[in-house]
Each structure stands twice: as structure tokens, then as C-alpha cells.
């Protein structure tokens, strides 16, 4: 299962009980935070998200509404006695900023903090469960989006069938990885006769702050779900272009051209007190669009 919980969906200025950008991506029991705007700690409490489960934090860029909550969160982790390591990924100056804040406060953390500077597009994390990549977006300062892809799950063993055909238990792990079984007499038992497909794997991309740019397409094409900013309604395309942001229809055009399963839209300008028109405009181009509402968890593939 791949799920995304929205903690903050507003742009630079908190307004109308909306908060700056932050999300929690959950895959196979692992929790990753994407951006950490002001107020993120309170949102974690409000939505009963276990802070101890967060192992990695990805910061897209160094505009304050995307990272001003980070130092407070790190400090709280230590005050609460965190023991497990924390990995932070972000643009080059981020480590210097955080270390300076810790230094002037004479703070010694009770856990190990690891910084990973993002300089180029590519793989940030790969393990037996997933691959996490970063890619550039087109914003006023250096900015990166992130994609989360679950690795293919092992096939499900039909143990009764395998036992009936005399396959040794010691070979079961090979069956799960897709291997055929060859008996001592040379008989081949095809894998699909004793296994079934494993759970489906899913993918999600966070496109960060960006103006309309089709160079995003190679990084998000075919994704089960993407998040794309829609700071403005479409009649303000000129303003969006000037400020390196996107509109409703532009986000939907990216989703449509990328052939994604679902589009979440957020990063709403504080000039809007209601959001229904954002969803209406985007759905005129891409029907499978939803507002990224705070406190709501969205499942990839649903």
C-alpha cells in the first residue's frame, strides 16, 4: 500500500485554517515526510501521525513555507527522546542552516542526524522495498520533486498446491521470486501453477513548486498518483508564469499528458478562501483530480 496524508496544502502565507506544504508518504509501514512548513508539528498531532515512524525527510527547496518547520521538529524529536537515526535530503545550504540553528541554541541531539545534499537528479534511496528518486522542477530557485516507487512484490505461494506436487519446502523462497521447479527426473513445474501474483506495487510523485514545464513528464509518466501545485485559478496564468507557479488547468494538462492515475492539487494561494473552483477547473481537463485536503489520506491506485 502507498498512501499520502496531507498536513499542509497552502502556499507561503497560512490562511483560512490552511497550512504551508507538508505531506507524509507511507509505504509498507515506512513513513517519509515531504517538506516541513511552519505548523507541521501541530498537524502531526492533530492527525495522530506517529513521529517516531518518520525515518526520512525530503525538502524540495529553501522557500520558507517548505522548511521553516524543520528545526522545530528536529528539536522536538530530541526532547521526546528519539533514538533512531533521522535522514534529511535537501538542497546544499540546508545542512548549514540547520547546524547553525542547533549551534546557536547549544543543542545536542540525542539521535544521529544525517544530511544528504541533493545536487543532481537521480536515485536518493533504494532498498528491498522501494526506490525514491528526485527530479528538477522549474521554480524561481533550485527546486526538486520526488518520486516514490514500490518494488515488485514477491509472488504468493500456493503452499497446498506446491506440497501436492512434491516441491521441497526449501525451494519455496525461489518459487516466490518467480523460479520454475525442476524435479530430479527432469520434470518442470511451471511457477504459475504453484504461485499467484503478489500484491500490486504503486507509485507516487510530488512535483513541488513549479511553473508549467513538460520536462516533468519523463519523471511522472504512468504514475499511479501525482501531486502538482495549483497556486492560482487559470485566469491568472500570467501571474503564475511570472512567479514560477502553475494554475489548475496547467496541472491537469501535465497529469493528462503523463497518463497518471490520479492528480492531487494543492499549494493554494492565500487570496482564495474557498477551493471548490480549483477542483472544477482541473477536472474539466483531467477528470481524476482531487483537492489535496489537510488531514485526508489518499491511496495510490484508488
N, C-alpha and C positions, 0 to 999 in steps of 0.2 A: 504494500500500500504506500502511495505517495500522497501526502496531504500538505496543504498550505494554510496556515492560520494568519489572518491579517491583524496586526497590532496597531498599525497606523496607516492611514490612506490619504493624508492631506499633503499639500506642498509646504512651502517654507514656514508659513505662519499658522500655528494651531488656531482653529476656529470651528464654531458650531459643533463642539464636542468631537471634533476630528483631530487626530494627532499626526505628527510627522512620520515619515516612512519607517516601517519595520515589519518583518514577517518571520514566521517560524516555518521551516520546511522539515517535515518528518518523513523518514524513510526507514522501514524495518527497525523501528524502535530508536533510531538515532535522530537527534534534533539539532538542526542548524539554524542560526539566526542570519537573516539578510537585512543589513542596515539596522541602525540603532539610533533613531531620532529621539529628541527630548520626550520624556514621558514613557519610554519603553518599559522601564521597571514597573511602573504602576499598571500598565497594560498587562504585563505578565501576571501580576497579582489578580487583576480584575478577571482574567480569563483562565485562572488556575493552571497556568503552564509551569511545570517544574523546572526551575532554573538549573538545578543540578544535572538535568538531561542535556543541556546545551553544551556541546563539545567544540563547536567551531562557529566563528562569527565572520561573515563576509561583508565588507564595507565597500560600496560601489564607488564612492567619490567623497571628496572632502568639502562639500557644501554642508553647513551645519545641520540642516534638517535630516541629514542621513547618518550623522555620527555623534552629535552633541550629547546623546545619552550614554555613550560607551564608557567614559571614565567613571560615571556613577555606578553603572552596572558592574564593572570590574571591581570597584571598591566594595560594593555590597557583597559580591561573591566572597571576598576575603573576610569581611565582617561576619558573614554567616558560616565561616569555617570550611569553605570549599577545599577539597583535597585534590581532585582530578585536574589534570592539565587543561589549559584553555588555549586554543589556536585561533589567531586572528589574521585575516587576509585583507589586504587593502593597499592603496597607493603608497608610494615611498615615504612621504612625510608623516604618515600616521604613527609609525613607531616612535618617532622623535617627539611628536605631540603628546602621546600617552605617557612616555617615560618622563618627560618634563613635568607633567602634572603629578605623577607619582613622586617625583623627586622633591618638588617644592612643598608637597604635603608631608614629606618624610614618611611615606607609606611603604611598608614592606608587606608584600602579598604572602599569603600562606599557601599558595599554589604556584605552579610553574606556568608562566605566560610566554607563549611562543608567537612571534610575529613572522609572517610570511609576506614579503613585499611582492606586489603584482607589478610586473614591468611589461609583460607581453601576453598575448592571447595564448591559451592552451590549457592543459590539464593542471588543476590545482591539487586534487585529491583523487586517488584511485585505490580501492581496496576490493575485497571479495564481494562487496555488496553494491557498490556504485562508482560512478565517475562524475566528478564535479569539475566543470570547465569554466573559464572566463573568456569574455569577448568584449571588444571595444564598442562603445556606443558613441553617438555624435552629440556631445554636450559642450558647454562653454569651457569646462576644464576637463582634465583627464578623467574618464569615467568608464567603468566596466559593468557589463551584465554577467549573470551567472546561469549556467545550466546544470541541472541535476538529473542524471540518468541512472535508473536501476539496472544492474546487470541481469542477464538472463537467468531465471530461476531454474534449479535442477528439476528434472522430470520426477513425477510422482510414481513411486514404486507400487506395483500391484503385487503385494507380497504373496497372497494366496496363489495367484497365477504362477509366479516365479517358483514357489515351492512345488507346485503341481508338476511343473516341467523339470524339476530336479536341479535347478540352478543353485549352486552353493551360496550360503549367506555371505561368505567372504567377497562375493562378486557384486553384491547389491549396490555398493557405492559406485561401481563402474556403470551399472545399469542407469543410475540416476544421472550420470553425466552423459548418457546417450549411447554407450557402447553396446554392440551386439554380443551375445554369448556364444562361444564355440565349444561344444561338448567334446569329450575325449574321442568320440567316434567321428568327429568332423561335422556333426550336425550344427547348423547355425540357427540360433533362436533370435529372431529379429527383435530389436529393442522395443519397438512399438507394440509387440504382443504382450509385454510384461510391465509396461510403464504407460503413464498418461502424461500429457503436457503439464508442466508445473504452472504455478500462478503467473499471470501475465506481468511483465515488467512495464514501468511507466516512466514518463519524462516530464520535466517542468523547466521553463526558462524565465528568469527575471530580467527584463530588458532595461532596467534602471532608467535614469533620466536621459532623454534623447529627443532630438527633433526627428522628423520623418527621414528615414535612411534605409534604403533597400539593401545596404551592405549587412544589415542584421539577418537577412533571410537565410544565408547558409548556416547560421548558428541556431535557428529556431524552426526550420522547416521540418514538418512531420511531428513536432512535439505534441504530447497529449494535452498540455495546458501551458499557456504563457501569460505573464503579466506584462502589460505595456502601459506606460504613463499616458494619461489624457488630461493634461493640466487645464486645457480650455475646450469649450464648445467650438464647433467647426467654423463659425463665422469669424473667429479670431485667429485664423491661420497665419496672418501676417505677424501678429503679436507672438504666436508660438514660434515661428521661424526666427524672429529677432532674438527671442530669449532661449533658443535651443530647447524647445519643448514641443509636444505633439498635441493634436486635437483628437476628438472622438473618432472621426472618420479616418484619420490617418492611422491610428492604432488598429482600427478594424481592417484597413487595407493591408497592413502588414500581416495580420492574422489570416486574412483570406488568401493572400499570395503565398504564405508559408504552409497552407493546408493544415493548420493546427486543429486540435480537437475542441479547444475551449479557450476563450480570451477573458482574462480578468483586467479591468481597467481601474486605475487609481491615480494618486498624486494630484488630487483636485485642487484647483486654485481656491484661495480663501475668499475670493469675490463671490463664490456661489454658496448660498445657504442650503439649497436642495440639489439632489443629484439625479433625479429621475430622467432629466433630459439627456444626460450623458449616456445612459443606457439606451435610450430610444434612438439617439443619433447613431451610435455604434452598431446597434442591431440592424439598422437599415442597410448596412454594408456586410456585416458578419453576424448572423443570427445567434450564434452560440457565444454571446457576450454576456458577462455578468459584472456588476459593480463589485469591487473588492471592498466589502464592508467589514468594519472593525469587529472583531470577536467571532467572525464566521470562519469555519474551516471548510476549504474546498478540496475535493478529492479529484486527482487526475484520472481521466478516463470515465468520469461520470457526467 
